[in-house]
Structure formats: C-alpha cells, structure tokens
Amino acid sequence: MFLVRLALSLALFAAAAPAVAADMVPQSREAIRLSFAPVVKRVAPAVVNVYSRRVIRGNVGGPGSLFNDPLFQRFFGNMSPFGMPRERIQNSLGSGVIVDPSGLIVTNHHVIDGADEIHVVLADRREFKARVILSDQRADLAVLRIDAGGAALPILTLGDSDAIQVGDLVLAIGDPFGVGQTVTMGIVSGLARSIGTGDFGSFIQTDAAINPGNSGGPLVDLDGRLIGINTAIFSQSGGSVGIGFAIPASMVRGVIDAARHGGHVTRPWLGASGQAVTPELARSLRLPLPEGVLIKDVTRNSPAAAAGLRDGDVILSVNGHDIASPDELRFRIATLPTTARADLALWRNGGKRAVTVTLMAPPETPPRDTTTLQGREPFAGATVANLNPALVAELGIDEGASGVIVREIARGSIAQDIGLEPGDIVLAVNDADIDSVAALRQAAQTNGPWRMVIRRNGQRIAFSVGR
C-alpha cells in the first residue's frame, strides 16, 4: 500500500512539475536577457549629485580673546598665532532628484544643512549653482532650485507610496562615496518603520544598497516613479548591510507643493496625542489585537475635541490606513492638507465607531511672547516662550504640551549655572503652576529659594535653587 501511495504521489508531482518549471525557469534567450536598463535609462537623467560647501570659522580663545581682536587679525590674517588656519572648508556630498522642469530638486535637509554654497551636477555633467527654496528639518527634506537658462529638465513623477507592498522590487539611484551615479536593486523590506530620526517615523525599508552619498536620491518602482527619498541606513561599519530607509513620496509631495506656493510647510493640527497599544492595554480595553494609538491627551478647542475624541479612545486607522504607533499617526495626519477631513476608526467602550475630523492649521494661541529674562532671578539669561499649537508643531514635540519652554540659554548666565537647557519646559515654581511667560516672571521675582519642576526629554525633574 505504501508503494502504491508513493507511486501516486510521484505521478502527481511529475504532472505538476512542468507548470512549476514554467514559472521559475526562463524559457527563451529573450527571457534570460530581461533587464532593468529601460527603467534606469528613463530615471537616471533626473538624478543629480548635490555638493555643499560650508566654511567653519575658528574661534581661538573665545569671543573676548586677544586672538580675535581686529588689530591682532590685521597681522595674522586667516592664521592663528600657532600657524593653524582660522577657517576650514567642510564639504558634503549627497544626491537629489529633479521633480519639476523649471528646476526644482528634492534632497535631504541634512545634505545641505548649514551650507554656504550648493552646487548640483546633472547626469549629463552640466553643473549649476543651487539655492535653497525650502528646508524642512522635521521631515529631513529640502527643495533646491537651479536656473538651467530656460532649458527643459528631465523629471521624475511621484508615485503612490501607499500602494507599495512588502516584496515589491525597487531601485535606488545615487552617488555612493562619490564614485559616480550608481544603481542598486532590491525589494521593499518593510513599511511604516520608525528609526528614531525625524519627527514622522514612517519610513520605507529596503534592502537595495544605500551608502553615504545616496542620501537625497530616489527610490523608484519598476514603472520609474518616485516612491521615496533615500535618507538613512542601519550600519555599524558605515557601509550598506541591506537595511536602508526612504521617506515616502506621500510626505515628499507636501513639501514640493509648499515649495511651489511660498516656501513654508504648514501641517494640519489634530490636537490629540497618545501611546501605542501594548498587549496588556489591549486586554484591558477588550481590544482584539494590540493595535492603534491610545489617546491620553486631547487639547481644548482642537479639531480632535470638536469631533468628540476623548481620553481613552483608541485611533485604529486614518482614512483607511491602519495605525500602529504615535509616529504613524503623526505621519498620516502630516501628509494631509491643512483643511482636510480625516475619517478615523475608533475603539471606544468595547466597540468600533467612525468619526470625521476637520483639520486646521495649528493656531498661534496664546501668543508666544518670546522673552529673554534678566536680573538676578534664577532664569536670568534664558529666552523663554509660551507653548502654543503652532510652536509645538514647529518644534516637533508632543501635541498637548503646555507651559513655558526654554528656547535659548546665554553662556555664563545664571540660568546656565543652575542647569537649565534649551528645550526644558517649566511646569511649576514654588508649587505654582506656570502657564505663561508672565506667570514665570512673577514667580521668579519672589524671594528664594525656588522649587522648580521642569519637563526634559519627557521626564519630570524637580530641584531647588537658593539665592
């Protein structure tokens, strides 16, 4: 009986084998010669090299040093008294992609950050001086413009990054290590990755080789459409290990539109923040799976509040896109127009419900009232401001943050001596809640010692300062 079954199995396998082989093995010389060359030929002319130049000026001995005195510099010029140059040139290499025939180029913010001079070299070796139209540090994107003298430039069209799937073939093009334009092939390895960089952690992960110099270059699908801007790699050696990340085209599209219409990015305001749902939270909420974002703060008079969102709700999806983390929620909201209507799927009281939120630009309410404090008070030398939704969005901190934020600290000031740092949020002084710059100034003018509570990097810190 066993031999009969074995023979039957072998017969069935043999019958199926030709179909499997037809799917797996090239059947002709033409099939063997299949190539990505047609896609590369169409895409490569729109990919550019970006060279940035920054002058680093020395500061021998500090601002008040004799070495920085104009009379001293008259004799020593650009050299320090020790024979070292007072200035040095820092060069940076990256890639970019032309997205408009008028000369708009998208690259990474970190490629051109702080540059005094930027040059762009096209695939046909033409070189142009570029100027920055828009630089968006939060998204790590920048838009440059070159003047090609009226000549039409090759461009890449943006694809739908929401339509790509894990396993899709992709190509990455750039100038790794300055060796020249290089093409690598791989697949989409993951979606909606958060890698601890940028404020909108929803990157496309790919195993297409990405190396230093590829930053700002395109990730394209096999139709030659731009689906992402290569921006980061995971590596312990500095070279590619097959884990690269690209900013999705859905984020790039908004930055390009902003560059075309005024050069300033304004993203919509939801007015709600929360945390990822853990398995323990899912069980307590009677949620079938640990998914979504548990809302823990809804700002008054915000779009979220107007739509009826409340603490304890779980946002499961935005416009049909599943949400797994706060980063992904921020990303989905950030890719929408400022006045868009967003359809949210919520989990509340053990069941699902649908809510539509009408978004808006973050308001400047209350006014920032940016002030540099002076005198002998403990905050002297600190430049502080009222937190409002617009400033919260600008700084990329959690929605719902309130109070007074420290923007700058003067060197050698009392504020520096007591350990304050830029980014600290002052919550209370002598048990009085601080909700405005005026309240902080009043509390600081009382007699010491002062008991303070601040928030730094998400942690509450309490300490005392005496006179």
Secondary structure per residue as TSV (DSSP state, phi and psi in degrees):
chain	resnum	aa	ss	phi	psi
A	1	M	-	360.0	-41.9
A	2	F	H	-60.0	-42.3
A	3	L	H	-65.5	-35.5
A	4	V	H	-64.9	-44.7
A	5	R	H	-63.7	-39.7
A	6	L	H	-63.6	-43.7
A	7	A	H	-63.7	-39.8
A	8	L	H	-64.7	-41.0
A	9	S	H	-63.0	-43.7
A	10	L	H	-63.5	-37.6
A	11	A	H	-65.0	-43.6
A	12	L	H	-63.4	-40.7
A	13	F	H	-63.1	-42.0
A	14	A	H	-64.1	-37.8
A	15	A	H	-67.3	-35.1
A	16	A	H	-82.5	-20.5
A	17	A	H	-57.6	-43.2
A	18	P	H	-59.6	-38.9
A	19	A	H	-64.8	-41.9
A	20	V	H	-63.7	-44.6
A	21	A	H	-63.2	-36.6
A	22	A	H	-64.5	-29.8
A	23	D	H	-80.1	-28.7
A	24	M	H	-103.1	-27.2
A	25	V	S	-114.8	129.0
A	26	P	-	-56.8	137.4
A	27	Q	-	-104.9	-0.9
A	28	S	S	-152.4	165.4
A	29	R	H	-61.9	-36.0
A	30	E	H	-64.5	-38.8
A	31	A	H	-66.6	-37.3
A	32	I	H	-65.5	-31.2
A	33	R	T	-90.5	11.6
A	34	L	-	-55.7	141.6
A	35	S	-	-149.1	156.6
A	36	F	S	-87.7	2.3
A	37	A	H	-55.5	-41.0
A	38	P	H	-61.4	-37.5
A	39	V	H	-67.3	-45.6
A	40	V	H	-61.8	-41.4
A	41	K	H	-61.3	-35.1
A	42	R	H	-78.3	-33.1
A	43	V	H	-90.4	-41.8
A	44	A	G	-55.5	-37.9
A	45	P	G	-60.3	-21.7
A	46	A	G	-90.9	-0.4
A	47	V	E	-98.0	133.2
A	48	V	E	-124.9	161.6
A	49	N	E	-97.3	138.0
A	50	V	E	-116.3	119.5
A	51	Y	E	-112.4	121.2
A	52	S	E	-115.0	148.5
A	53	R	E	-130.4	130.7
A	54	R	E	-132.1	133.3
A	55	V	E	-92.2	119.4
A	56	I	E	-98.0	115.8
A	57	R	E	-96.3	128.8
A	58	G	-	-71.7	160.4
A	59	N	-	-140.1	66.7
A	60	V	T	-62.4	122.3
A	61	G	T	81.2	-0.1
A	62	G	-	92.8	172.1
A	63	P	T	-59.1	-34.6
A	64	G	T	-96.2	12.4
A	65	S	-	-71.7	149.4
A	66	L	G	-57.9	-34.3
A	67	F	G	-65.4	-20.1
A	68	N	G	-99.6	5.6
A	69	D	S	-70.3	136.3
A	70	P	H	-55.8	-37.0
A	71	L	H	-65.3	-41.0
A	72	F	H	-64.2	-41.0
A	73	Q	H	-67.2	-24.3
A	74	R	H	-61.5	-32.8
A	75	F	H	-91.5	-37.3
A	76	F	H	-96.7	-14.6
A	77	G	T	59.9	-129.3
A	78	N	T	-85.4	6.0
A	79	M	B	-108.4	144.8
A	80	S	-	-76.0	165.6
A	81	P	T	-65.0	-9.2
A	82	F	T	-100.0	10.0
A	83	G	S	84.6	7.5
A	84	M	-	-96.1	143.2
A	85	P	B	-65.3	138.7
A	86	R	S	-80.0	-13.5
A	87	E	E	-130.7	147.1
A	88	R	E	-139.5	157.2
A	89	I	E	-102.6	128.3
A	90	Q	E	-110.2	120.0
A	91	N	E	-104.9	145.9
A	92	S	E	-134.1	143.2
A	93	L	E	-122.3	134.9
A	94	G	E	-151.5	-168.4
A	95	S	E	-128.3	170.7
A	96	G	E	-159.4	176.1
A	97	V	E	-141.2	133.3
A	98	I	E	-77.2	125.9
A	99	V	E	-118.7	-1.8
A	100	D	E	-147.4	134.2
A	101	P	T	-63.9	-15.0
A	102	S	T	-77.3	-9.2
A	103	G	T	115.4	18.5
A	104	L	E	-80.7	132.6
A	105	I	E	-129.2	132.8
A	106	V	E	-101.5	136.0
A	107	T	E	-146.6	-169.3
A	108	N	-	-88.4	146.9
A	109	H	H	-58.6	-41.7
A	110	H	H	-70.4	-15.0
A	111	V	H	-72.6	-35.3
A	112	I	H	-115.0	5.1
A	113	D	T	-59.7	124.0
A	114	G	T	75.7	7.4
A	115	A	-	-71.2	139.8
A	116	D	S	-89.4	-23.1
A	117	E	E	-151.3	135.7
A	118	I	E	-128.9	131.8
A	119	H	E	-123.6	144.8
A	120	V	E	-121.2	130.7
A	121	V	E	-114.6	122.8
A	122	L	-	-79.8	169.2
A	123	A	T	-63.1	-26.8
A	124	D	T	-89.6	12.7
A	125	R	S	78.4	3.4
A	126	R	-	-68.9	142.8
A	127	E	E	-123.3	138.2
A	128	F	E	-135.7	148.7
A	129	K	E	-81.4	137.3
A	130	A	E	-116.5	152.2
A	131	R	E	-123.0	151.8
A	132	V	E	-83.8	122.3
A	133	I	E	-89.4	-38.7
A	134	L	E	-153.9	137.9
A	135	S	E	-133.6	118.3
A	136	D	E	-114.5	94.6
A	137	Q	T	-64.1	-35.4
A	138	R	T	-61.5	-38.5
A	139	A	T	-96.5	-3.8
A	140	D	T	55.7	45.8
A	141	L	E	-129.1	149.8
A	142	A	E	-142.4	150.2
A	143	V	E	-120.3	125.9
A	144	L	E	-108.7	162.0
A	145	R	E	-131.3	136.7
A	146	I	-	-121.3	154.9
A	147	D	-	-107.9	105.9
A	148	A	-	-92.2	17.0
A	149	G	T	69.3	28.3
A	150	G	T	89.9	-10.6
A	151	A	-	-71.5	137.4
A	152	A	-	-68.7	139.6
A	153	L	-	-110.5	146.6
A	154	P	-	-68.3	144.0
A	155	I	-	-132.5	163.4
A	156	L	-	-108.8	138.4
A	157	T	-	-89.9	148.6
A	158	L	B	-80.7	135.2
A	159	G	-	-95.0	-175.0
A	160	D	-	-98.8	98.6
A	161	S	T	-68.4	-18.3
A	162	D	T	-75.7	-15.9
A	163	A	S	-91.2	-11.8
A	164	I	-	-74.5	155.8
A	165	Q	-	-129.4	154.7
A	166	V	T	-60.1	128.9
A	167	G	T	105.6	-14.9
A	168	D	-	-64.9	142.1
A	169	L	E	-75.2	139.5
A	170	V	E	-141.3	160.3
A	171	L	E	-122.7	140.5
A	172	A	E	-115.2	133.9
A	173	I	E	-128.3	136.0
A	174	G	E	-175.7	-162.1
A	175	D	-	-125.4	72.3
A	176	P	G	-66.1	130.0
A	177	F	G	57.7	16.2
A	178	G	G	72.7	18.9
A	179	V	S	-79.5	-12.1
A	180	G	-	119.3	165.8
A	181	Q	-	-56.3	128.2
A	182	T	E	-133.7	141.3
A	183	V	E	-115.5	132.6
A	184	T	E	-127.3	153.9
A	185	M	E	-122.5	145.1
A	186	G	E	-165.3	-159.0
A	187	I	E	-124.8	166.4
A	188	V	E	-75.3	115.8
A	189	S	E	-90.8	-23.2
A	190	G	E	-170.6	162.5
A	191	L	E	-128.2	158.5
A	192	A	E	54.5	43.6
A	193	R	E	-82.1	139.1
A	194	S	-	-109.3	123.5
A	195	I	-	-122.5	13.5
A	196	G	S	77.6	16.1
A	197	T	S	-134.9	144.4
A	198	G	S	75.5	162.2
A	199	D	S	-94.1	-7.5
A	200	F	S	-123.8	80.7
A	201	G	-	-79.3	79.7
A	202	S	-	-143.1	62.2
A	203	F	E	-84.9	154.7
A	204	I	E	-86.0	126.2
A	205	Q	E	-97.7	137.2
A	206	T	E	-140.4	154.7
A	207	D	-	-100.3	5.7
A	208	A	S	-62.7	130.3
A	209	A	-	-59.9	123.4
A	210	I	-	-125.6	129.3
A	211	N	-	-132.2	169.2
A	212	P	T	-51.9	130.5
A	213	G	T	105.7	-21.5
A	214	N	-	-79.1	-17.7
A	215	S	T	-53.8	129.6
A	216	G	T	92.6	-10.1
A	217	G	-	-80.9	167.4
A	218	P	E	-86.8	148.9
A	219	L	E	-108.6	121.3
A	220	V	E	-122.5	154.0
A	221	D	-	-87.8	-178.5
A	222	L	T	-78.3	-0.3
A	223	D	T	-95.6	3.9
A	224	G	S	77.8	20.4
A	225	R	-	-97.7	144.4
A	226	L	E	-74.7	117.2
A	227	I	E	-112.0	-7.6
A	228	G	E	-171.9	161.3
A	229	I	E	-111.2	117.9
A	230	N	E	-63.5	131.0
A	231	T	E	-136.1	-24.6
A	232	A	E	-157.1	158.9
A	233	I	E	-133.8	156.2
A	234	F	-	-100.4	119.7
A	235	S	-	-159.9	141.1
A	236	Q	S	-98.2	-8.2
A	237	S	S	-112.1	-13.9
A	238	G	S	97.0	-13.1
A	239	G	S	-105.5	172.0
A	240	S	-	-71.0	134.2
A	241	V	-	-120.8	17.4
A	242	G	S	87.2	16.4
A	243	I	-	-128.7	94.6
A	244	G	E	-120.8	161.6
A	245	F	E	-135.4	142.2
A	246	A	E	-130.8	144.2
A	247	I	E	-76.9	125.2
A	248	P	E	-61.6	150.3
A	249	A	H	-61.6	-27.4
A	250	S	H	-63.4	-29.4
A	251	M	H	-80.8	-38.5
A	252	V	H	-62.5	-38.0
A	253	R	H	-58.4	-43.3
A	254	G	H	-65.3	-35.7
A	255	V	H	-69.6	-39.2
A	256	I	H	-63.5	-45.4
A	257	D	H	-60.2	-39.8
A	258	A	H	-65.1	-38.3
A	259	A	H	-65.6	-33.0
A	260	R	H	-75.9	-20.5
A	261	H	T	-128.6	58.0
A	262	G	T	113.3	-19.5
A	263	G	S	80.6	21.7
A	264	H	-	-134.7	130.6
A	265	V	-	-91.2	121.6
A	266	T	-	-120.6	118.2
A	267	R	-	-103.5	153.6
A	268	P	-	-69.4	157.7
A	269	W	B	-110.6	126.1
A	270	L	-	-95.2	-46.0
A	271	G	-	84.9	29.9
A	272	A	E	-147.3	143.5
A	273	S	E	-142.0	162.6
A	274	G	E	-170.3	-155.1
A	275	Q	E	-134.8	159.9
A	276	A	E	-65.8	149.5
A	277	V	-	-86.5	118.5
A	278	T	-	-87.4	166.2
A	279	P	H	-56.2	-37.9
A	280	E	H	-64.9	-44.2
A	281	L	H	-63.9	-40.1
A	282	A	H	-59.2	-42.2
A	283	R	H	-65.0	-42.2
A	284	S	H	-68.4	-27.5
A	285	L	T	-92.0	0.0
A	286	R	T	58.8	35.3
A	287	L	-	-90.3	128.4
A	288	P	S	-57.2	-37.7
A	289	L	S	-130.8	152.2
A	290	P	S	-76.1	88.0
A	291	E	-	-140.7	162.7
A	292	G	S	86.4	-175.3
A	293	V	E	-122.0	122.7
A	294	L	E	-81.3	118.2
A	295	I	E	-75.2	127.7
A	296	K	E	-121.9	-4.3
A	297	D	E	-154.5	124.3
A	298	V	E	-119.9	121.4
A	299	T	-	-74.8	136.4
A	300	R	T	-61.5	145.1
A	301	N	T	61.5	22.7
A	302	S	S	-96.1	166.0
A	303	P	H	-56.3	-37.7
A	304	A	H	-63.6	-42.8
A	305	A	H	-65.5	-41.0
A	306	A	H	-63.6	-30.3
A	307	A	T	-84.4	-4.2
A	308	G	T	91.8	11.2
A	309	L	-	-67.0	148.1
A	310	R	-	-147.0	163.0
A	311	D	T	-55.3	136.9
A	312	G	T	98.9	-16.9
A	313	D	-	-68.4	151.6
A	314	V	E	-117.1	119.6
A	315	I	E	-82.5	115.6
A	316	L	E	-92.8	-33.2
A	317	S	E	-156.7	157.5
A	318	V	E	-126.0	118.2
A	319	N	T	51.0	39.5
A	320	G	T	86.2	-4.6
A	321	H	E	-94.3	122.9
A	322	D	E	-61.9	144.3
A	323	I	-	-115.3	127.8
A	324	A	-	-118.3	-11.0
A	325	S	S	-158.2	160.7
A	326	P	H	-58.0	-36.7
A	327	D	H	-59.4	-43.1
A	328	E	H	-68.8	-35.9
A	329	L	H	-62.9	-46.5
A	330	R	H	-59.8	-40.6
A	331	F	H	-62.5	-47.5
A	332	R	H	-64.1	-39.7
A	333	I	H	-69.9	-40.0
A	334	A	H	-65.9	-24.2
A	335	T	T	-85.7	-0.1
A	336	L	S	-96.6	156.7
A	337	P	-	-63.2	157.5
A	338	T	T	-65.1	-23.5
A	339	T	T	-111.3	21.8
A	340	A	-	-71.8	159.3
A	341	R	E	-102.7	124.0
A	342	A	E	-111.2	128.1
A	343	D	E	-90.8	116.9
A	344	L	E	-106.6	139.4
A	345	A	E	-100.6	123.7
A	346	L	E	-114.3	156.2
A	347	W	E	-115.2	119.3
A	348	R	E	-144.4	130.0
A	349	N	T	54.2	41.3
A	350	G	T	80.7	12.7
A	351	G	E	-150.7	165.7
A	352	K	E	-90.5	150.5
A	353	R	E	-152.2	158.2
A	354	A	E	-108.8	139.1
A	355	V	E	-136.8	138.9
A	356	T	E	-108.7	127.2
A	357	V	E	-111.0	130.2
A	358	T	E	-95.1	110.6
A	359	L	-	-77.6	168.7
A	360	M	B	-154.8	166.2
A	361	A	-	-70.5	142.8
A	362	P	-	-63.3	129.8
A	363	P	-	-82.1	158.2
A	364	E	-	-93.9	54.7
A	365	T	-	-128.4	121.7
A	366	P	S	-75.3	166.3
A	367	P	-	-58.0	149.3
A	368	R	-	-63.7	-38.1
A	369	D	-	51.2	49.8
A	370	T	-	-62.8	124.0
A	371	T	E	-139.3	138.7
A	372	T	E	-99.0	117.0
A	373	L	-	-79.6	144.3
A	374	Q	-	-134.6	-179.2
A	375	G	S	97.0	-153.2
A	376	R	S	-107.3	10.7
A	377	E	S	-73.7	161.0
A	378	P	T	-65.9	-19.7
A	379	F	T	-95.4	6.4
A	380	A	T	-59.4	130.6
A	381	G	T	97.2	-5.5
A	382	A	E	-96.6	134.0
A	383	T	E	-96.4	120.6
A	384	V	E	-123.6	162.7
A	385	A	E	-152.2	152.4
A	386	N	E	-71.8	133.5
A	387	L	-	-76.7	131.4
A	388	N	-	-136.9	169.9
A	389	P	H	-55.9	-37.3
A	390	A	H	-66.2	-43.1
A	391	L	H	-69.9	-38.1
A	392	V	H	-58.5	-45.1
A	393	A	H	-66.0	-39.4
A	394	E	H	-63.3	-38.9
A	395	L	H	-87.5	-12.9
A	396	G	T	73.7	29.0
A	397	I	-	-97.4	170.3
A	398	D	-	-59.9	136.2
A	399	E	T	-60.5	146.4
A	400	G	T	94.7	-11.3
A	401	A	-	-64.7	136.9
A	402	S	-	-140.3	169.0
A	403	G	S	114.1	-153.8
A	404	V	E	-119.0	126.7
A	405	I	E	-105.7	141.9
A	406	V	E	-84.6	117.8
A	407	R	E	-90.6	-43.0
A	408	E	E	-143.4	156.9
A	409	I	E	-129.2	124.6
A	410	A	-	-72.6	138.9
A	411	R	T	-65.7	135.9
A	412	G	T	77.1	8.3
A	413	S	-	-84.5	168.0
A	414	I	H	-62.6	-40.0
A	415	A	H	-59.9	-38.1
A	416	Q	H	-69.3	-39.0
A	417	D	H	-62.3	-35.5
A	418	I	T	-84.1	-2.3
A	419	G	T	98.6	10.0
A	420	L	-	-68.9	149.5
A	421	E	-	-133.8	151.3
A	422	P	T	-57.5	136.3
A	423	G	T	100.3	-16.0
A	424	D	-	-64.5	141.0
A	425	I	E	-111.5	120.1
A	426	V	E	-81.7	119.7
A	427	L	E	-100.2	-38.4
A	428	A	E	-155.4	149.5
A	429	V	E	-134.6	123.3
A	430	N	T	51.7	45.9
A	431	D	T	68.4	4.8
A	432	A	E	-97.2	125.9
A	433	D	E	-63.3	136.9
A	434	I	-	-104.7	110.2
A	435	D	-	-117.0	3.3
A	436	S	S	-159.8	161.6
A	437	V	H	-61.2	-38.7
A	438	A	H	-61.7	-41.0
A	439	A	H	-65.8	-36.9
A	440	L	H	-65.9	-43.5
A	441	R	H	-63.2	-39.9
A	442	Q	H	-66.8	-43.5
A	443	A	H	-67.0	-34.7
A	444	A	H	-74.0	-20.0
A	445	Q	T	-85.7	-4.9
A	446	T	S	-75.0	165.4
A	447	N	-	-69.8	141.8
A	448	G	S	-76.3	176.3
A	449	P	-	-73.4	163.3
A	450	W	E	-114.2	129.6
A	451	R	E	-97.8	125.1
A	452	M	E	-123.0	148.0
A	453	V	E	-128.3	123.6
A	454	I	E	-126.5	162.6
A	455	R	E	-113.5	125.8
A	456	R	E	-133.3	122.6
A	457	N	T	52.2	39.4
A	458	G	T	83.9	-2.5
A	459	Q	E	-110.4	138.2
A	460	R	E	-81.8	131.5
A	461	I	E	-127.5	127.0
A	462	A	E	-114.3	136.7
A	463	F	E	-157.1	166.3
A	464	S	E	-120.5	149.1
A	465	V	E	-132.5	128.9
A	466	G	-	-99.2	172.3
A	467	R	-	-72.0	360.0
